[in-house]
Amino acid sequence: MTKVIMDVEIVRFPTTNLAVIEHHGSPLLEHQTVNKLIKWRQENNLFDNEKYRCYGIHYTNPAITHLEQHHVDFAISIDKPIAKNPYGIVSKTIPAPPLCQST
């Protein structure tokens, strides 16, 4: 088995509202899920990449997770409510982390 090494950087940013499409299943089919998000984004005129940033939120590691248990959310930051839609795009939030204080 090949190990995947990733550089991880922890950053702080404010609460971020997201438009999310969930992907469950094979990583080989993720492009189909992403294409739905792209089509929804185009239909809603969310073209400004600085304002509507892209995120991938991985809940599992596909290298060690059974295909049927693989889960990742593909998202863009938004500033408006999400109407019911045929793509399955839903609202989620990345909460701002609590600030730690020393005493």
C-alpha contacts under 8 A as a table, 3 or more apart, distances in Angstrom:
res1	aa1	res2	aa2	distance
3	K	63	A	7.91
4	V	63	A	7.85
12	R	96	A	7.41
12	R	97	P	7.22
13	F	16	T	8.00
13	F	96	A	6.29
14	P	95	P	7.17
14	P	96	A	4.86
14	P	97	P	7.99
15	T	93	T	6.93
15	T	94	I	5.63
15	T	95	P	4.46
15	T	96	A	4.36
16	T	77	S	6.46
16	T	78	I	7.91
16	T	93	T	5.61
16	T	94	I	5.07
16	T	95	P	6.48
16	T	96	A	7.56
17	N	77	S	5.63
17	N	78	I	5.70
17	N	79	D	6.90
17	N	91	S	7.18
17	N	92	K	6.17
17	N	93	T	4.57
17	N	94	I	6.50
18	L	75	A	6.00
18	L	76	I	5.48
18	L	77	S	4.43
18	L	78	I	5.41
18	L	91	S	5.67
18	L	92	K	5.17
18	L	93	T	5.59
18	L	94	I	7.45
19	A	75	A	5.38
19	A	76	I	5.42
19	A	77	S	6.31
19	A	78	I	6.32
19	A	82	I	7.12
19	A	89	I	6.14
19	A	90	V	5.65
19	A	91	S	5.02
19	A	92	K	6.52
20	V	37	L	7.74
20	V	73	D	6.24
20	V	74	F	5.68
20	V	75	A	4.35
20	V	76	I	6.82
20	V	89	I	5.28
20	V	90	V	5.23
20	V	91	S	6.07
20	V	92	K	6.53
21	I	33	T	7.17
21	I	34	V	7.79
21	I	37	L	6.51
21	I	73	D	5.78
21	I	74	F	5.48
21	I	75	A	6.43
21	I	87	Y	7.86
21	I	88	G	6.27
21	I	89	I	4.88
21	I	90	V	6.53
22	E	33	T	7.65
22	E	71	H	7.24
22	E	72	V	6.08
22	E	73	D	4.45
22	E	74	F	6.38
23	H	30	E	6.64
23	H	33	T	6.25
23	H	70	H	7.92
23	H	71	H	5.60
23	H	72	V	5.26
23	H	73	D	5.93
23	H	74	F	7.53
24	H	68	E	6.88
24	H	69	Q	6.83
24	H	70	H	5.57
24	H	71	H	4.63
24	H	72	V	6.77
25	G	29	L	7.53
25	G	67	L	5.25
25	G	68	E	4.57
25	G	69	Q	6.22
25	G	70	H	5.14
25	G	71	H	6.65
26	S	29	L	5.60
26	S	30	E	7.13
26	S	67	L	4.87
26	S	68	E	6.61
26	S	70	H	6.60
27	P	30	E	5.20
27	P	62	P	6.85
27	P	67	L	7.43
27	P	70	H	7.38
28	L	31	H	7.37
29	L	32	Q	5.61
29	L	33	T	7.12
30	E	33	T	5.19
30	E	34	V	6.25
31	H	34	V	4.99
31	H	35	N	6.03
32	Q	35	N	5.19
32	Q	36	K	6.72
33	T	36	K	5.38
33	T	37	L	6.80
34	V	37	L	5.12
34	V	38	I	6.23
34	V	74	F	6.71
35	N	38	I	4.97
35	N	39	K	6.15
36	K	39	K	5.16
36	K	40	W	6.21
36	K	87	Y	6.03
37	L	40	W	5.11
37	L	41	R	6.02
37	L	74	F	7.63
37	L	75	A	7.67
37	L	87	Y	7.37
37	L	89	I	7.20
38	I	41	R	4.98
38	I	42	Q	6.16
39	K	42	Q	5.13
39	K	43	E	6.18
40	W	43	E	5.10
40	W	44	N	6.23
40	W	87	Y	7.10
40	W	89	I	7.94
41	R	44	N	5.20
41	R	45	N	6.20
41	R	46	L	5.35
41	R	47	F	7.36
42	Q	45	N	5.08
42	Q	46	L	6.23
42	Q	47	F	7.00
43	E	46	L	7.96
46	L	52	Y	6.59
47	F	52	Y	7.28
48	D	51	K	5.42
48	D	52	Y	5.87
49	N	52	Y	5.08
49	N	53	R	5.51
49	N	54	C	7.80
50	E	53	R	5.89
51	K	77	S	7.46
51	K	78	I	7.84
52	Y	76	I	5.66
52	Y	77	S	4.89
52	Y	78	I	5.94
53	R	76	I	5.24
53	R	77	S	5.30
54	C	74	F	7.62
54	C	75	A	5.72
54	C	76	I	4.41
54	C	77	S	6.67
55	Y	74	F	5.94
55	Y	75	A	4.99
55	Y	76	I	5.92
55	Y	77	S	7.87
56	G	72	V	6.85
56	G	73	D	5.77
56	G	74	F	4.76
56	G	75	A	6.28
57	I	72	V	5.57
57	I	73	D	4.99
57	I	74	F	6.47
57	I	75	A	7.86
58	H	61	N	7.32
58	H	71	H	6.55
58	H	72	V	4.44
58	H	73	D	6.47
59	Y	70	H	7.59
59	Y	71	H	5.54
59	Y	72	V	5.67
60	T	65	T	6.52
60	T	69	Q	7.86
60	T	70	H	5.66
60	T	71	H	5.82
60	T	72	V	7.12
61	N	64	I	5.74
61	N	65	T	5.80
61	N	70	H	7.22
62	P	65	T	5.00
62	P	66	H	7.26
62	P	67	L	7.04
62	P	70	H	6.07
65	T	69	Q	6.38
65	T	70	H	6.07
66	H	69	Q	5.39
66	H	70	H	6.49
67	L	70	H	5.31
81	P	91	S	7.66
82	I	89	I	7.67
82	I	90	V	6.68
82	I	91	S	6.46
84	K	88	G	7.83
84	K	89	I	7.78
84	K	90	V	7.97
85	N	88	G	6.12
85	N	89	I	6.66
86	P	89	I	7.91
